[in-house]
Amino acid sequence: MKRLFIVVEGPTEEGFVKGVLGPHLQGRSIFTFPIIVTTRRDESTGAKLNKGGGPWRNWYRDLKRVMGDNPGPNVAFTTLIDLYGLPKDFPQIEALSTIRDTLQRASEVEAVMYQQFGDHRFIPYAQRHEFEALVLAGLDSLAGFLDAEEDLKGVKQLRSEVANQSPEDVNDGRDTAPSKRLEARIPSYSKTLHGPLVVEDVGLARLRVVCPRFHAWVTRLEGLSLAPA
């Protein structure tokens, strides 16, 4: 049995871990524990006040804490952080930002994350370009959760826009990143509402087919079940 702690961007990603990824990995005796990154705590009690996103220093603090609190070989740690909008205080952010190939940039971001901790149990992962890429993989499912004519028209437009691309290849421009496309085309789209519903409806198997980098991450996590204790 392995325990896997996943520090995530926000409640949408937490819902994905609980509803999709976690049940899949549990079948391999890997039990997942999603942790939304803490952005602010009560100074007197230490209680979490705000959760989600925020500067890299918050990610670093939460990862460092959970690694220290969970020693031993039967524990692993990973992240679900968006490549798009990477925190401005992320290490080497200026150099990383100059890498135009986002596939290479994502790999470099993960390498920098790993160097921050030096813990062989850590499997860093940056989603290219953001969680909404997984939603673009399920536009047919998204349409099933919408009623308004304008929303359905927007889904049709999105299908046309991304028809010849892998969802992971949709670019990360200020107006063309996956989340920006969804917001622009579908007025009622809500990340926290529609995101988990769509991804769960699409299913992990389909997501892995159309999102190869995401598939590689899931494969590494599955491999934890074979790692020696």
N, C-alpha and C positions, 0 to 999 in steps of 0.2 A: 504494500500500500504506500502511495506517495501523497503528500500534501503539496498543493500548488497555490501559491499566493499570487494574485494578479492585481497589480496596481493599475487602475483604469482612469480614464479622463472624466467620466461623469456617470449619471444614472442610466443613460442609454446603453453605454458599454457594460455597466453592471448588469443590466437586464439581459444583454446578450450572453454574458458568462453564465448567469443563473438559468436562463431558459434554453440555451442552445449548446454552448461549448461545454459547460459543466456536466450536463447529463451524458454527453458523448464520452467525455474522458472518464467519468465514473464507471462506465462499462469496462474500463481498463484498469480499475482500481486506483485511479488518480482523482483525488477529491479537491475541488477548487474552492478558493476563498477570495472573492473579488473585494478589493478595497478602493473606494473612491478617494483620490488624492485629496488631502486636507488643505484648504487654502487659508483657514483662520481658526484659531482656538481661543477659548476664554482664558485670559491671562491668569485668573485666580484658580480656576478648577481644571483647566486643561481640556475641557469638553470641546468637541468639534462644533463649530458654529457655521462654517461655510464649507461646502465640499464641491470639488470639481475644477478641472483645469488649473490655471494659475502658473506662477513662475516655476522654473526647474528646481529651485531650492526646496520647494514643497515636495516634489517628487523624490528628490534625493533624501530628504528627511524621512519620509514615510518608508521608502525602500530600506534605508539604513536601519530604521527601527525594527521593521518586520524581520529583516535578516538577523539582527542581533537577538531578537526575541525567540527565534526558531532555529536553534542549532541542529546539527546532525545531517546525515546523508539522505534521509527520507523526505526531505523538504526541498522544494524548488521555488523559484521566483521569476516572474515575467512582467511585462508591461503591455498596455494597450494605449499607446499615445499617438496622436495624429502627427504625421510629417508636416502637413499644412498647418501654418500658424504655430510652429514650434516656439516654445518660450524664448523670449529675447535674452534671458540670462543662461540659456543652454551653453555648455562648454563648447568653445570653438565655433560659435554660431556664425561668425562673420565668414570664416573659411568655408564652412559647410554650405552657406547660402550661395556661394559662387559655383557650386556644382550643379550644372544645368540638368544633367541626367538624374531624374529623381529616383530611379532605381538604384543608381550608385549612391546617391545622397542618403537614401534610407539605410543602406548597408553601413555607410560611414557613421551615421547617427547611432546605430546600434553598437558599432565598435567603440565609439566614444562613451556610450552609456556603460558598456562592460568595463572599460578601463576605470571608470569612476569607483567601482566597488571591488574589483579583483576577487570576486566570489564565483567559483566554478559552477555553483548551483543556479546562477543567474542567467536567464535566457531573455535578453532584451529584444523588444519588438516595437517597431514604428510602423503604423498602418499607412500605406501609400494609397492615396494622399490623406485620407481621413475615413472615419467610420462610414460616412455616407456613400463611399464607393461600394460597400456591400449592399446598400439600399438600391443603388443604380443597377445592381445585378438582379434585382427583383421588381422591375417596373410593372410587370403584369400582376404580381401580387399586390403592389401598392395600389394599382387601379381598383382592385377589389375592395379596398378599404375607403374608397372615395365615392362621393355622390354628385358633387357639384359639377356642372357641365364645364366650367372654366378649369377645374382641377383635372378632369379627364382629358380635356384638350391639351393641357400642359404635359400630361404623361405621354400623350401621342407625340408631342414635339420633342420631348426628351428621348423617346425611342429613336426618333430620326437622327437626333444630334449625336448619340453615342452608339449607333447601330454597328459601326465597324471597328469599335474599340473594346478592349478589355476594360472593365470598370476601373481597374487599377491604373490604366493608362490615361484616364481622363485627367487633363492637366490641372495645375494648382494655381491658376491665375486668380487675381482678386475677385473677378466676376465670373470665373469659369470653373472654379473648384467644385467638386460634387455637391457640397452643401449649398453653394451659391446658385447652382443650376436648379436644384430642387426648390429653393426658396423663391427663385424668380419665376419658375414655370408653374408652381403649384401653390397658390395662395394659402390654402389651409394646412400645408404640410407642417407637421410638428415632429421634430427629431425624437423627443422623448416618448411621444405616442406612437407614431408610425414606424420609427426605426426598428424597435424590437419586434413589432408585429410582422413587418415585412421580412426581416431576416429569419425569424422563426418559421414563417410560412414557406419561404424559399427552401430552407433546410441546408444543413452544413455540406452535404454532398454536392449540391449544385454550386454553392459558393466556392468550393474548392476547385471545381472544374474551371470556372471563369475567372478566378482570382489566384493565379499561381503563387504569388508571394505569400499571400494569406495561407494557402495550402501548405507551403513549406513550413510555416510557423506551427500550424496545427500538427503536422507530421513530427516536428521536433518535440512537441508536448506529448504526443502519443508515445514517443520513444522513452519517456520517463519511466514507463511501466517495465521496460527491459533493463534499465540502468541498475547496476549492482548497488545494494544497500551499503 
